């Protein structure tokens, strides 16, 4: 029987960071808790924060469940995480600049050439290009799990357009509104400056040809996209325009947006659409979402695109296993945060191990995301395991496997009261002229008892995440 | 050899379009085999956009044409002094390593026939393997215009046994990649004298990376390596990527195209 690290209770003792939450829980009998929960739900519904779930049918505007019990880190726990995350973000960006340039890490034999250059996410269209400030991934979402008092593992990196930061901000907003006393009793580091830091980060990577205060926009695929709420939310908080492809056009050396006062030049595009769709001239000719000619403007220094096209090659799940190597190669440092040990089914030896231990492992698709196309061995039926065995054998290169981690739990409000549920953490590291991280991140919680899958697309919920200032 | 190029591409839209964006690889490569004496590209009604040198050393120049417009003419004129380097690409500055040129595209995805071609040269030294592949491709695909079209894949051309220079180049680079040799598609111009009129002056061939030599051009269509009759413009993983002109128009007008390319020489 696996034991899980409980972030609040060490036996009967309450761990330090949660010390002041005991009274708070005691002050909430079931009826008050239910009333508060109803209040939270009504608030979320009113502001319109919903999350469409791919492939599950049902209500596309389903509310993402919000759990009121906060998740708490001490200042020193966070300090280590922060150093580790920033280190990772630096290494990932160094890797991206390198593999679109001379490929020193490949030449040095530290990562296989085919993993980089034959990767679907490698964009030849940007080879030879160094984006402003040498940054490809401006928002690095690092998914972290905890297995012990000092044990943290990085599950995966998200270098393209990690979503969910609106939930981080809204969860905090909600908690402050409903429980103002908690924020007087605990010294909790603020996070509400995130939009301002994001805007500053984006402005700091304005292109070479920009000689004025840069105009930043968010490019969205449109309101049918599951993260549209977040796109408009961030645009509002940053005070920038939210645009679709059809609102932008290229003329001469620059990109312009159509406005009621005529065309306005755009300098930085925070795009929330995939590489393949951003420019039909360069990528998919059938894309209706993009801007024809955008890539040529980008490559000639007329506009910046965040994240930079091609950034995805750094967060591929097979490339992930080499991130510690990147830290050593580019920074000459030892990784502060651990990777989860990973078997690559593309290797014959690893494949043998994976197939003999499917019942204990988590198997993921190399390019999968959102908790789809994965097998959690210990939580699966024999039939599910056999189904996966066939999938892996048909295309081993498409799968990696990891041990089932004993994810930490935090107290969570459930129907019967309070019970431990598994959590992870996604901080959002901002990389521009500087590297910045607001304290905390998005804590996702697996609300089903015993479940280890925290993805919001798989029934996970969110919590407010606190970093104590002392 | 002094080559004189006059290349005119005319686009006509049956209904006016709202605007056109083009991306050109129409500038001769900076390399030892060719020295540009003069070179101009013009786009009727066009605004010159940004330009840059990509990871393979190609010069890319973009253009936009504001609508409504029904006719656009792209005119390339220039004179280039060419030198024989035995087909070896020398002096081109490209930071990205050859391993980046091993990946497939939709046009070069290998099938059994492509793999068989690659297998036919297995065990040979890279340089002789590359020469042998070029010959094998020429034998496998006989030259005939009209049999294939722009989207024909390497596998389809091999199955058909007929095609043009684009198909030869695709089959060559697809097979070379299967054999583990980095390979790419090259577009450019070819001077053909009057005895040999079968190939158009707009031409394409392949380049294969040979350790110790670097990139070497192979032209299965003419069973040779590029010499002083060739002008190199740019390269890509396939014909679509290496296209001298890529364009997108906004609007519903149907596009029709006419191209005339003349490459002449002037003996010195």
Interface residues (C-beta under 8 A of the other chain):
Chain A: X100 X101 X102 X103 X106 X107 X113 X114 X116 X117 X118 X122 X124 X126 X127 X128 X129 X249 X250 X251 X252 X253 X280 X281 X282 X285 X292 X293 X296 X297 X299 X300 X301 X302
Chain B: X19 X21 X23 X47 X48 X49 X50 X51 X52 X53 X54 X55 X56 X60 X62 X64 X66 X94 X95 X96 X97 X99 X100 X101 X102 X103 X236 X237 X241 X246 X247 X248 X250
